[in-house]
Amino acid sequence: MINSIQQFQMDGVKNLTDIFSKYTDDLSKTAEMIYGVTAEVHKLGRDLIKEEWESYDELLCKRKDVRKGWYVVRKDKITRTTSLGDITYSRTLFVNKVTGEYEYLADRLMGFEKRELITEDAYARILDEAVESCYRKGGKNACIDGGYVSKETVMNKIHILNFPEILAKAEEKKKVKHLYIDADEDHVSLQYLEHKGDIKKPRTNTIMPYIVYVYDGIDTEEDGRPKLQNVKYFGGVYKGADGIKKLWDEVYAYIESAYDVDEIEQIYVNGDGAPWIKSGAKYIGKSKFVLDKYHMYEYIVAATSHLKDSKQDAIAEIYRAIHKKKKWMAEETFNKIIAVTDKETKCKAVEQSKAYILGNWSGIMASMKSNDKNVKCSAEGHVSHVYADRMSSRPLGWCHTGADKMARLRIYRQNKGNMLELVRFQKKELPKVAGAEEVIYSANDMIVAEN
């Protein structure tokens, strides 16, 4: 560190003096002055870090007593990408004469894995941007000095992400009588199914990441907009019956960790009636499925939009049957509409609406019978905000892994997760190298003593 500071006093201070001298000559060049100062400060930071890393390596080289059995082989240079930019420094390769294993002991001391060339801080900056925009911009955000990593590297980093289990951290569980779960899915385009070029007509290139969120009430913001209370999000791509069960198991595990389940009287599962959403009412105890009114209205409009002057009368008749809780009356109304519908395509639309309303009748009745003002569903808006903004609102194509990992990364962000913590969650325990652990522990003690 001392050498870097001394070097800065010789060169850096001179450069800063020149920068401020030019600024004095033309005070309108504020931006150039700030750019110049920033570049010098960043360079100083990189030099300090380089010297610090090399100092640990030098200590290991000098102190044979803390690396018993390990001998110097050679020095190699390595470049690591940090948030301050690329830093190139020297490190020493050691060999254990007993086991024959080779190891960069300084890397082990600092927790660097083999072939790990991007530091945690740069990795976190990549994720911060990639979750919002695209892989390319994520790579450009890695360093604050203009350095970058390729979009392929960003993609590979995201594809191997693992995510922590979503559980409540509060010591005392909340006590509520009612709990609410909204669920929906996005429709994301795939570039390919298993390999590029395998999608043929008719196109079946859609994958559906699910979103589920749990909350215990609805409040109102100062601007009048509703705000979900104590909301927690879950999501990703879940394949088949086993995947759906896994999703609902994750949701229930969170509920058990956050709430006193014995105090809960009713859990409402709100959604559009998709089988995977209805199954939530089977997996989650004390729950019932409620059809959200947005989709109910959407299908009623689809069945009546062609009726022109009698459209409003038909809509009113369907709603009358719903409010009277008479399924047969709703069925009769749909049959009347079908009888006066000439076009075959429109007739099919009415049939679909009829099947949807009658097939979800119990969910509609659950909505009508509930006096709970919080039984609503905002899943469509959440799909748009959480998923579609990044994954489907623009002409993008994904692979299965990319769609799943990005969906989970968006969920992690929505839960206000810290990207640096997520990066550190990826750290696996480094494989034990015979004799290396003792060296690391001794070196740590040595550094503490030296400082």
C-alpha positions as a Markdown table, in Angstrom:
| # | Residue | x | y | z |
|---|---|---|---|---|
| 1 | Met | 0.0 | 0.0 | 0.0 |
| 2 | Ile | 2.8 | 2.4 | 0.9 |
| 3 | Asn | 4.5 | 1.9 | -2.5 |
| 4 | Ser | 1.2 | 2.7 | -4.3 |
| 5 | Ile | 0.7 | 5.9 | -2.3 |
| 6 | Gln | 4.3 | 7.0 | -2.9 |
| 7 | Gln | 3.9 | 6.4 | -6.6 |
| 8 | Phe | 0.7 | 8.4 | -6.5 |
| 9 | Gln | 2.5 | 11.3 | -4.8 |
| 10 | Met | 5.0 | 11.2 | -7.6 |
| 11 | Asp | 2.8 | 10.7 | -10.7 |
| 12 | Gly | -0.9 | 11.0 | -9.6 |
| 13 | Val | -0.5 | 14.3 | -7.8 |
| 14 | Lys | 1.2 | 15.7 | -10.9 |
| 15 | Asn | -1.6 | 14.5 | -13.1 |
| 16 | Leu | -4.2 | 16.0 | -10.8 |
| 17 | Thr | -2.3 | 19.3 | -10.8 |
| 18 | Asp | -2.3 | 19.3 | -14.6 |
| 19 | Ile | -6.1 | 18.5 | -14.6 |
| 20 | Phe | -6.9 | 21.4 | -12.3 |
| 21 | Ser | -4.5 | 23.7 | -14.1 |
| 22 | Lys | -6.4 | 23.1 | -17.4 |
| 23 | Tyr | -9.7 | 23.6 | -15.6 |
| 24 | Thr | -8.5 | 26.9 | -14.2 |
| 25 | Asp | -7.8 | 28.0 | -17.8 |
| 26 | Asp | -11.3 | 27.2 | -18.9 |
| 27 | Leu | -13.9 | 26.9 | -16.1 |
| 28 | Ser | -16.5 | 25.7 | -18.6 |
| 29 | Lys | -14.7 | 22.3 | -18.8 |
| 30 | Thr | -16.2 | 20.9 | -15.6 |
| 31 | Ala | -17.0 | 17.5 | -17.1 |
| 32 | Glu | -13.4 | 17.0 | -18.3 |
| 33 | Met | -12.1 | 18.0 | -14.9 |
| 34 | Ile | -14.4 | 15.4 | -13.1 |
| 35 | Tyr | -13.5 | 12.7 | -15.7 |
| 36 | Gly | -9.8 | 13.3 | -15.1 |
| 37 | Val | -10.1 | 13.2 | -11.3 |
| 38 | Thr | -12.2 | 10.1 | -11.5 |
| 39 | Ala | -9.7 | 8.3 | -13.7 |
| 40 | Glu | -6.8 | 9.1 | -11.4 |
| 41 | Val | -8.7 | 8.0 | -8.3 |
| 42 | His | -9.7 | 4.7 | -10.0 |
| 43 | Lys | -6.1 | 4.1 | -11.0 |
| 44 | Leu | -5.0 | 4.7 | -7.4 |
| 45 | Gly | -7.6 | 2.2 | -6.2 |
| 46 | Arg | -6.5 | -0.5 | -8.6 |
| 47 | Asp | -2.8 | 0.1 | -7.7 |
| 48 | Leu | -3.6 | -0.2 | -4.0 |
| 49 | Ile | -5.6 | -3.5 | -4.5 |
| 50 | Lys | -2.8 | -4.9 | -6.7 |
| 51 | Glu | -0.2 | -4.1 | -4.0 |
| 52 | Glu | -2.3 | -5.5 | -1.2 |
| 53 | Trp | -2.9 | -8.8 | -3.1 |
| 54 | Glu | 0.8 | -9.2 | -3.9 |
| 55 | Ser | 1.8 | -8.4 | -0.3 |
| 56 | Tyr | -0.1 | -11.5 | 0.9 |
| 57 | Asp | 1.7 | -13.6 | -1.7 |
| 58 | Glu | 5.0 | -12.2 | -0.6 |
| 59 | Leu | 4.3 | -13.1 | 3.0 |
| 60 | Leu | 3.6 | -16.7 | 2.0 |
| 61 | Cys | 6.9 | -16.8 | 0.1 |
| 62 | Lys | 9.0 | -15.4 | 2.9 |
| 63 | Arg | 7.4 | -17.3 | 5.8 |
| 64 | Lys | 8.4 | -20.9 | 5.3 |
| 65 | Asp | 7.1 | -21.7 | 8.8 |
| 66 | Val | 3.5 | -21.1 | 7.8 |
| 67 | Arg | 3.7 | -23.2 | 4.6 |
| 68 | Lys | 5.5 | -26.3 | 5.8 |
| 69 | Gly | 5.8 | -28.9 | 3.1 |
| 70 | Trp | 5.0 | -26.3 | 0.3 |
| 71 | Tyr | 7.8 | -25.1 | -2.0 |
| 72 | Val | 7.9 | -22.3 | -4.5 |
| 73 | Val | 7.6 | -23.3 | -8.2 |
| 74 | Arg | 7.2 | -20.0 | -10.1 |
| 75 | Lys | 5.5 | -16.7 | -10.3 |
| 76 | Asp | 2.6 | -16.2 | -12.7 |
| 77 | Lys | 0.6 | -13.1 | -13.7 |
| 78 | Ile | -3.2 | -13.1 | -13.6 |
| 79 | Thr | -5.8 | -10.5 | -14.5 |
| 80 | Arg | -9.0 | -10.3 | -12.4 |
| 81 | Thr | -12.0 | -8.1 | -13.4 |
| 82 | Thr | -13.1 | -6.0 | -10.4 |
| 83 | Ser | -15.7 | -3.2 | -10.2 |
| 84 | Leu | -12.7 | -0.7 | -10.4 |
| 85 | Gly | -11.5 | -2.3 | -13.6 |
| 86 | Asp | -9.1 | -5.1 | -14.6 |
| 87 | Ile | -6.2 | -5.6 | -12.1 |
| 88 | Thr | -3.1 | -7.6 | -13.2 |
| 89 | Tyr | -0.8 | -8.8 | -10.5 |
| 90 | Ser | 1.7 | -11.6 | -9.7 |
| 91 | Arg | 1.0 | -14.7 | -7.6 |
| 92 | Thr | 3.2 | -17.7 | -6.7 |
| 93 | Leu | 2.6 | -21.3 | -7.6 |
| 94 | Phe | 3.5 | -23.7 | -4.8 |
| 95 | Val | 4.0 | -27.5 | -4.8 |
| 96 | Asn | 3.5 | -29.9 | -1.9 |
| 97 | Lys | 6.5 | -32.3 | -2.1 |
| 98 | Val | 4.5 | -35.0 | -0.1 |
| 99 | Thr | 1.3 | -35.1 | -2.1 |
| 100 | Gly | 2.6 | -33.7 | -5.4 |
| 101 | Glu | -0.3 | -31.2 | -5.6 |
| 102 | Tyr | 0.1 | -27.7 | -7.0 |
| 103 | Glu | -1.7 | -24.7 | -5.5 |
| 104 | Tyr | -1.7 | -20.9 | -5.6 |
| 105 | Leu | -1.8 | -20.5 | -1.8 |
| 106 | Ala | -2.6 | -16.8 | -1.9 |
| 107 | Asp | -5.7 | -17.6 | -3.9 |
| 108 | Arg | -6.8 | -20.0 | -1.3 |
| 109 | Leu | -6.1 | -17.4 | 1.4 |
| 110 | Met | -8.3 | -14.8 | -0.3 |
| 111 | Gly | -11.1 | -17.3 | -1.2 |
| 112 | Phe | -10.6 | -17.2 | -5.0 |
| 113 | Glu | -11.7 | -20.4 | -6.8 |
| 114 | Lys | -9.8 | -21.8 | -9.7 |
| 115 | Arg | -10.5 | -20.0 | -12.9 |
| 116 | Glu | -12.5 | -17.3 | -11.0 |
| 117 | Leu | -11.5 | -14.2 | -12.9 |
| 118 | Ile | -14.4 | -11.9 | -11.9 |
| 119 | Thr | -14.5 | -10.7 | -8.3 |
| 120 | Glu | -17.7 | -10.7 | -6.3 |
| 121 | Asp | -18.2 | -6.9 | -6.5 |
| 122 | Ala | -18.0 | -7.0 | -10.3 |
| 123 | Tyr | -20.3 | -10.1 | -10.5 |
| 124 | Ala | -22.9 | -8.3 | -8.4 |
| 125 | Arg | -22.8 | -5.2 | -10.7 |
| 126 | Ile | -23.3 | -7.5 | -13.7 |
| 127 | Leu | -26.4 | -9.0 | -12.1 |
| 128 | Asp | -27.8 | -5.6 | -11.0 |
| 129 | Glu | -27.9 | -4.5 | -14.6 |
| 130 | Ala | -28.6 | -7.8 | -16.4 |
| 131 | Val | -31.8 | -8.4 | -14.4 |
| 132 | Glu | -33.1 | -5.0 | -15.6 |
| 133 | Ser | -31.9 | -4.7 | -19.2 |
| 134 | Cys | -29.9 | -7.3 | -21.1 |
| 135 | Tyr | -26.7 | -9.5 | -20.9 |
| 136 | Arg | -24.7 | -7.0 | -23.0 |
| 137 | Lys | -25.4 | -4.1 | -20.7 |
| 138 | Gly | -24.8 | -6.3 | -17.7 |
| 139 | Gly | -21.3 | -7.0 | -19.0 |
| 140 | Lys | -20.7 | -3.3 | -19.6 |
| 141 | Asn | -21.8 | -2.5 | -16.0 |
| 142 | Ala | -19.2 | -4.9 | -14.5 |
| 143 | Cys | -16.6 | -2.1 | -14.1 |
| 144 | Ile | -17.0 | 1.6 | -13.3 |
| 145 | Asp | -14.0 | 2.5 | -15.5 |
| 146 | Gly | -15.5 | 1.4 | -18.8 |
| 147 | Gly | -14.2 | -2.2 | -18.7 |
| 148 | Tyr | -16.6 | -5.0 | -19.5 |
| 149 | Val | -17.1 | -8.7 | -19.9 |
| 150 | Ser | -18.7 | -10.3 | -22.8 |
| 151 | Lys | -22.5 | -11.0 | -23.0 |
| 152 | Glu | -21.7 | -14.7 | -23.4 |
| 153 | Thr | -19.9 | -14.6 | -20.0 |
| 154 | Val | -22.8 | -12.8 | -18.4 |
| 155 | Met | -25.2 | -15.5 | -19.8 |
| 156 | Asn | -23.0 | -18.3 | -18.5 |
| 157 | Lys | -22.8 | -16.7 | -15.1 |
| 158 | Ile | -26.6 | -16.4 | -14.9 |
| 159 | His | -27.2 | -19.9 | -16.2 |
| 160 | Ile | -25.3 | -21.4 | -13.2 |
| 161 | Leu | -27.0 | -19.3 | -10.5 |
| 162 | Asn | -28.5 | -21.0 | -7.5 |
| 163 | Phe | -31.0 | -19.2 | -5.3 |
| 164 | Pro | -31.5 | -19.4 | -1.5 |
| 165 | Glu | -34.7 | -20.9 | -0.1 |
| 166 | Ile | -37.3 | -18.2 | 0.5 |
| 167 | Leu | -38.1 | -18.3 | 4.2 |
| 168 | Ala | -39.0 | -15.7 | 6.8 |
| 169 | Lys | -36.2 | -14.5 | 9.1 |
| 170 | Ala | -38.4 | -12.9 | 11.8 |
| 171 | Glu | -38.0 | -14.6 | 15.2 |
| 172 | Glu | -41.7 | -14.2 | 16.0 |
| 173 | Lys | -44.3 | -15.5 | 13.6 |
| 174 | Lys | -47.1 | -13.1 | 12.5 |
| 175 | Lys | -50.7 | -13.9 | 13.6 |
| 176 | Val | -53.4 | -13.3 | 11.0 |
| 177 | Lys | -56.8 | -14.7 | 10.3 |
| 178 | His | -56.7 | -14.4 | 6.5 |
| 179 | Leu | -53.9 | -14.9 | 4.0 |
| 180 | Tyr | -53.9 | -14.2 | 0.3 |
| 181 | Ile | -52.1 | -15.9 | -2.6 |
| 182 | Asp | -52.2 | -14.6 | -6.2 |
| 183 | Ala | -50.8 | -16.6 | -9.0 |
| 184 | Asp | -50.4 | -16.3 | -12.8 |
| 185 | Glu | -47.9 | -17.0 | -15.5 |
| 186 | Asp | -46.1 | -15.3 | -18.3 |
| 187 | His | -45.7 | -16.6 | -21.9 |
| 188 | Val | -42.0 | -16.4 | -23.0 |
| 189 | Ser | -40.7 | -17.2 | -26.4 |
| 190 | Leu | -38.0 | -19.9 | -26.8 |
| 191 | Gln | -35.2 | -19.8 | -29.4 |
| 192 | Tyr | -35.2 | -23.6 | -29.4 |
| 193 | Leu | -36.5 | -26.5 | -27.5 |
| 194 | Glu | -33.4 | -28.8 | -27.1 |
| 195 | His | -31.1 | -27.4 | -29.8 |
| 196 | Lys | -31.1 | -24.5 | -32.3 |
| 197 | Gly | -33.3 | -25.1 | -35.4 |
| 198 | Asp | -35.6 | -27.7 | -33.8 |
| 199 | Ile | -38.7 | -25.5 | -33.7 |
| 200 | Lys | -41.0 | -26.3 | -36.7 |
| 201 | Lys | -44.4 | -25.1 | -37.7 |
| 202 | Pro | -46.9 | -25.1 | -36.0 |
| 203 | Arg | -44.7 | -23.3 | -33.6 |
| 204 | Thr | -44.6 | -24.6 | -30.0 |
| 205 | Asn | -41.9 | -22.4 | -28.7 |
| 206 | Thr | -43.5 | -20.9 | -25.6 |
| 207 | Ile | -42.5 | -21.5 | -22.0 |
| 208 | Met | -44.4 | -20.3 | -19.0 |
| 209 | Pro | -42.6 | -19.1 | -15.9 |
| 210 | Tyr | -45.0 | -19.1 | -13.0 |
| 211 | Ile | -45.4 | -16.3 | -10.4 |
| 212 | Val | -46.9 | -16.7 | -7.0 |
| 213 | Tyr | -47.0 | -14.1 | -4.2 |
| 214 | Val | -48.3 | -14.3 | -0.6 |
| 215 | Tyr | -49.5 | -11.3 | 1.4 |
| 216 | Asp | -51.6 | -10.7 | 4.4 |
| 217 | Gly | -53.6 | -7.5 | 3.5 |
| 218 | Ile | -53.9 | -4.5 | 1.2 |
| 219 | Asp | -53.0 | -1.0 | 2.3 |
| 220 | Thr | -53.2 | 2.3 | 0.3 |
| 221 | Glu | -50.3 | 4.4 | -0.7 |
| 222 | Glu | -50.3 | 8.2 | -0.4 |
| 223 | Asp | -51.1 | 8.6 | -4.1 |
| 224 | Gly | -54.2 | 6.3 | -3.7 |
| 225 | Arg | -52.7 | 3.1 | -5.2 |
| 226 | Pro | -53.1 | -0.2 | -3.4 |
| 227 | Lys | -50.1 | -1.7 | -1.7 |
| 228 | Leu | -49.8 | -5.3 | -0.7 |
| 229 | Gln | -48.7 | -5.9 | 2.9 |
| 230 | Asn | -45.8 | -8.1 | 3.8 |
| 231 | Val | -45.7 | -9.5 | 0.3 |
| 232 | Lys | -43.3 | -12.3 | -0.7 |
| 233 | Tyr | -42.7 | -13.6 | -4.3 |
| 234 | Phe | -42.0 | -17.0 | -5.7 |
| 235 | Gly | -41.5 | -18.1 | -9.3 |
| 236 | Gly | -39.5 | -19.7 | -12.1 |
| 237 | Val | -40.1 | -22.5 | -14.6 |
| 238 | Tyr | -41.7 | -25.6 | -12.9 |
| 239 | Lys | -42.2 | -28.6 | -15.2 |
| 240 | Gly | -44.9 | -31.1 | -14.8 |
| 241 | Ala | -46.9 | -32.2 | -11.8 |
| 242 | Asp | -43.7 | -32.7 | -9.7 |
| 243 | Gly | -42.6 | -29.2 | -10.5 |
| 244 | Ile | -45.9 | -27.6 | -9.6 |
| 245 | Lys | -45.9 | -29.5 | -6.3 |
| 246 | Lys | -42.4 | -28.3 | -5.6 |
| 247 | Leu | -43.6 | -24.7 | -6.2 |
| 248 | Trp | -46.5 | -24.9 | -3.8 |
| 249 | Asp | -44.3 | -26.7 | -1.2 |
| 250 | Glu | -41.9 | -23.7 | -1.4 |
| 251 | Val | -44.9 | -21.4 | -0.8 |
| 252 | Tyr | -46.2 | -23.3 | 2.1 |
| 253 | Ala | -42.7 | -23.6 | 3.7 |
| 254 | Tyr | -42.6 | -19.8 | 3.7 |
| 255 | Ile | -46.1 | -19.5 | 5.2 |
| 256 | Glu | -45.1 | -21.9 | 8.0 |
| 257 | Ser | -41.9 | -19.9 | 8.6 |
| 258 | Ala | -43.6 | -16.5 | 8.6 |
| 259 | Tyr | -47.1 | -17.1 | 10.1 |
| 260 | Asp | -48.6 | -18.9 | 13.0 |
| 261 | Val | -50.5 | -21.4 | 10.9 |
| 262 | Asp | -52.9 | -22.4 | 13.8 |
| 263 | Glu | -54.2 | -18.8 | 13.8 |
| 264 | Ile | -55.0 | -18.7 | 10.1 |
| 265 | Glu | -58.7 | -19.3 | 9.4 |
| 266 | Gln | -58.7 | -19.0 | 5.6 |
| 267 | Ile | -56.2 | -18.7 | 2.8 |
| 268 | Tyr | -57.5 | -17.4 | -0.6 |
| 269 | Val | -55.8 | -18.6 | -3.8 |
| 270 | Asn | -56.6 | -16.1 | -6.5 |
| 271 | Gly | -56.0 | -16.7 | -10.2 |
| 272 | Asp | -57.4 | -17.3 | -13.6 |
| 273 | Gly | -58.5 | -20.9 | -13.1 |
| 274 | Ala | -55.4 | -22.6 | -14.7 |
| 275 | Pro | -55.1 | -26.2 | -13.3 |
| 276 | Trp | -51.7 | -25.5 | -11.7 |
| 277 | Ile | -53.2 | -22.5 | -9.8 |
| 278 | Lys | -56.3 | -24.5 | -8.7 |
| 279 | Ser | -53.9 | -27.2 | -7.4 |
| 280 | Gly | -52.6 | -24.7 | -4.9 |
| 281 | Ala | -55.8 | -25.0 | -3.0 |
| 282 | Lys | -55.1 | -28.7 | -2.6 |
| 283 | Tyr | -51.5 | -28.4 | -1.5 |
| 284 | Ile | -52.0 | -25.4 | 0.8 |
| 285 | Gly | -54.0 | -26.2 | 4.0 |
| 286 | Lys | -57.1 | -24.1 | 4.9 |
| 287 | Ser | -57.2 | -22.6 | 1.4 |
| 288 | Lys | -59.9 | -22.2 | -1.3 |
| 289 | Phe | -59.6 | -21.2 | -5.0 |
| 290 | Val | -61.1 | -17.8 | -6.0 |
| 291 | Leu | -61.5 | -16.9 | -9.7 |
| 292 | Asp | -60.2 | -13.4 | -10.2 |
| 293 | Lys | -62.8 | -11.0 | -11.5 |
| 294 | Tyr | -60.6 | -9.6 | -14.3 |
| 295 | His | -60.5 | -12.9 | -16.2 |
| 296 | Met | -64.2 | -13.6 | -15.4 |
| 297 | Tyr | -65.1 | -10.2 | -17.0 |
| 298 | Glu | -62.8 | -10.9 | -19.9 |
| 299 | Tyr | -64.5 | -14.1 | -20.9 |
| 300 | Ile | -68.0 | -12.6 | -20.4 |
| 301 | Val | -67.1 | -9.8 | -22.8 |
| 302 | Ala | -65.6 | -12.2 | -25.3 |
| 303 | Ala | -68.9 | -14.1 | -25.3 |
| 304 | Thr | -71.1 | -11.0 | -25.8 |
| 305 | Ser | -69.0 | -8.5 | -27.9 |
| 306 | His | -70.7 | -9.4 | -31.2 |
| 307 | Leu | -74.3 | -8.9 | -29.9 |
| 308 | Lys | -74.2 | -5.1 | -30.6 |
| 309 | Asp | -77.3 | -3.5 | -29.1 |
| 310 | Ser | -78.2 | -6.5 | -26.9 |
| 311 | Lys | -74.6 | -6.8 | -25.5 |
| 312 | Gln | -75.2 | -5.0 | -22.2 |
| 313 | Asp | -78.4 | -6.9 | -21.6 |
| 314 | Ala | -76.6 | -10.2 | -22.1 |
| 315 | Ile | -73.8 | -9.2 | -19.8 |
| 316 | Ala | -76.3 | -8.1 | -17.2 |
| 317 | Glu | -78.1 | -11.4 | -17.4 |
| 318 | Ile | -74.9 | -13.4 | -16.9 |
| 319 | Tyr | -74.0 | -11.3 | -13.9 |
| 320 | Arg | -77.6 | -11.7 | -12.6 |
| 321 | Ala | -77.1 | -15.5 | -12.6 |
| 322 | Ile | -73.8 | -15.1 | -10.8 |
| 323 | His | -75.2 | -12.9 | -8.1 |
| 324 | Lys | -78.1 | -15.2 | -7.6 |
| 325 | Lys | -75.7 | -18.1 | -7.5 |
| 326 | Lys | -77.6 | -20.0 | -10.1 |
| 327 | Lys | -75.4 | -21.9 | -12.4 |
| 328 | Trp | -78.2 | -23.2 | -14.6 |
| 329 | Met | -79.4 | -19.7 | -15.3 |
| 330 | Ala | -75.8 | -18.7 | -16.5 |
| 331 | Glu | -75.8 | -21.9 | -18.7 |
| 332 | Glu | -79.1 | -20.9 | -20.2 |
| 333 | Thr | -77.9 | -17.4 | -21.0 |
| 334 | Phe | -74.8 | -18.8 | -22.8 |
| 335 | Asn | -77.1 | -21.2 | -24.8 |
| 336 | Lys | -79.3 | -18.3 | -25.8 |
| 337 | Ile | -76.2 | -16.4 | -27.0 |
| 338 | Ile | -75.0 | -19.4 | -29.0 |
| 339 | Ala | -78.4 | -19.7 | -30.6 |
| 340 | Val | -78.3 | -16.2 | -32.1 |
| 341 | Thr | -74.6 | -16.4 | -33.1 |
| 342 | Asp | -74.1 | -17.1 | -36.8 |
| 343 | Lys | -70.3 | -17.1 | -37.3 |
| 344 | Glu | -68.6 | -20.4 | -36.5 |
| 345 | Thr | -65.5 | -18.7 | -35.1 |
| 346 | Lys | -67.5 | -16.5 | -32.8 |
| 347 | Cys | -69.7 | -19.5 | -31.7 |
| 348 | Lys | -66.5 | -21.3 | -30.6 |
| 349 | Ala | -65.5 | -18.2 | -28.6 |
| 350 | Val | -68.9 | -18.3 | -26.8 |
| 351 | Glu | -68.5 | -22.0 | -26.2 |
| 352 | Gln | -65.1 | -21.4 | -24.7 |
| 353 | Ser | -66.4 | -18.6 | -22.4 |
| 354 | Lys | -69.3 | -20.8 | -21.3 |
| 355 | Ala | -66.9 | -23.7 | -20.5 |
| 356 | Tyr | -64.6 | -21.3 | -18.6 |
| 357 | Ile | -67.4 | -19.7 | -16.5 |
| 358 | Leu | -69.2 | -22.9 | -15.7 |
| 359 | Gly | -65.9 | -24.8 | -15.1 |
| 360 | Asn | -64.8 | -22.2 | -12.6 |
| 361 | Trp | -68.2 | -21.7 | -11.0 |
| 362 | Ser | -67.0 | -22.8 | -7.5 |
| 363 | Gly | -64.2 | -20.2 | -7.8 |
| 364 | Ile | -66.7 | -17.5 | -8.8 |
| 365 | Met | -69.0 | -18.4 | -5.9 |
| 366 | Ala | -66.1 | -18.3 | -3.5 |
| 367 | Ser | -65.4 | -14.7 | -4.7 |
| 368 | Met | -69.1 | -13.8 | -4.4 |
| 369 | Lys | -69.6 | -15.3 | -0.9 |
| 370 | Ser | -66.5 | -13.7 | 0.6 |
| 371 | Asn | -67.1 | -10.4 | 2.4 |
| 372 | Asp | -63.3 | -9.9 | 2.6 |
| 373 | Lys | -62.5 | -6.7 | 0.7 |
| 374 | Asn | -58.9 | -8.0 | 0.2 |
| 375 | Val | -60.0 | -10.9 | -2.0 |
| 376 | Lys | -58.8 | -9.4 | -5.2 |
| 377 | Cys | -56.1 | -10.3 | -7.7 |
| 378 | Ser | -53.4 | -8.1 | -9.2 |
| 379 | Ala | -51.5 | -11.0 | -10.8 |
| 380 | Glu | -51.8 | -9.6 | -14.4 |
| 381 | Gly | -50.1 | -6.4 | -13.4 |
| 382 | His | -47.4 | -8.3 | -11.5 |
| 383 | Val | -46.7 | -10.6 | -14.5 |
| 384 | Ser | -46.2 | -7.4 | -16.6 |
| 385 | His | -44.0 | -5.7 | -14.0 |
| 386 | Val | -42.0 | -8.7 | -12.7 |
| 387 | Tyr | -41.6 | -10.8 | -15.9 |
| 388 | Ala | -42.8 | -9.2 | -19.1 |
| 389 | Asp | -40.8 | -6.0 | -18.8 |
| 390 | Arg | -37.6 | -8.1 | -19.1 |
| 391 | Met | -38.6 | -11.3 | -20.7 |
| 392 | Ser | -41.6 | -11.1 | -23.1 |
| 393 | Ser | -42.7 | -7.5 | -23.9 |
| 394 | Arg | -40.0 | -7.2 | -26.5 |
| 395 | Pro | -39.0 | -9.7 | -29.3 |
| 396 | Leu | -36.6 | -11.8 | -27.2 |
| 397 | Gly | -35.9 | -15.5 | -27.4 |
| 398 | Trp | -34.7 | -17.6 | -24.5 |
| 399 | Cys | -33.5 | -21.1 | -23.8 |
| 400 | His | -35.2 | -23.2 | -21.0 |
| 401 | Thr | -32.3 | -22.6 | -18.6 |
| 402 | Gly | -32.1 | -18.9 | -19.4 |
| 403 | Ala | -35.8 | -18.3 | -19.0 |
| 404 | Asp | -35.9 | -20.2 | -15.7 |
| 405 | Lys | -32.8 | -18.4 | -14.2 |
| 406 | Met | -33.9 | -14.9 | -15.3 |
| 407 | Ala | -37.4 | -15.5 | -13.9 |
| 408 | Arg | -35.9 | -16.5 | -10.6 |
| 409 | Leu | -33.5 | -13.6 | -10.7 |
| 410 | Arg | -36.4 | -11.2 | -11.2 |
| 411 | Ile | -38.2 | -12.8 | -8.3 |
| 412 | Tyr | -35.1 | -12.4 | -6.2 |
| 413 | Arg | -34.9 | -8.7 | -7.1 |
| 414 | Gln | -38.6 | -8.3 | -6.4 |
| 415 | Asn | -38.1 | -9.7 | -2.9 |
| 416 | Lys | -35.4 | -6.9 | -2.5 |
| 417 | Gly | -32.6 | -9.4 | -2.5 |
| 418 | Asn | -29.0 | -8.1 | -2.4 |
| 419 | Met | -27.0 | -9.2 | -5.5 |
| 420 | Leu | -23.7 | -9.3 | -3.6 |
| 421 | Glu | -25.3 | -11.7 | -1.1 |
| 422 | Leu | -26.6 | -13.8 | -4.0 |
| 423 | Val | -23.1 | -13.9 | -5.5 |
| 424 | Arg | -21.7 | -15.1 | -2.2 |
| 425 | Phe | -24.4 | -17.7 | -1.9 |
| 426 | Gln | -22.8 | -19.3 | -5.1 |
| 427 | Lys | -19.6 | -19.9 | -3.2 |
| 428 | Lys | -19.0 | -23.6 | -2.7 |
| 429 | Glu | -16.7 | -24.9 | -0.1 |
| 430 | Leu | -13.4 | -25.2 | -1.9 |
| 431 | Pro | -12.1 | -28.8 | -2.2 |
| 432 | Lys | -9.6 | -29.6 | 0.6 |
| 433 | Val | -6.0 | -29.8 | -0.5 |
| 434 | Ala | -3.8 | -31.8 | 1.8 |
| 435 | Gly | -1.9 | -29.4 | 4.0 |
| 436 | Ala | -3.3 | -26.3 | 2.5 |
| 437 | Glu | -5.9 | -25.6 | 5.2 |
| 438 | Glu | -3.2 | -25.4 | 7.9 |
| 439 | Val | -1.3 | -23.0 | 5.7 |
| 440 | Ile | -4.4 | -20.8 | 5.3 |
| 441 | Tyr | -5.2 | -20.7 | 9.0 |
| 442 | Ser | -1.6 | -19.9 | 9.8 |
| 443 | Ala | -1.4 | -17.2 | 7.1 |
| 444 | Asn | -4.6 | -15.6 | 8.4 |
| 445 | Asp | -3.2 | -15.4 | 11.9 |
| 446 | Met | 0.1 | -14.1 | 10.5 |
| 447 | Ile | -1.6 | -11.3 | 8.5 |
| 448 | Val | -3.6 | -10.3 | 11.6 |
| 449 | Ala | -0.4 | -10.1 | 13.6 |
| 450 | Glu | 1.5 | -8.2 | 10.9 |
| 451 | Asn | -1.3 | -5.6 | 10.7 |
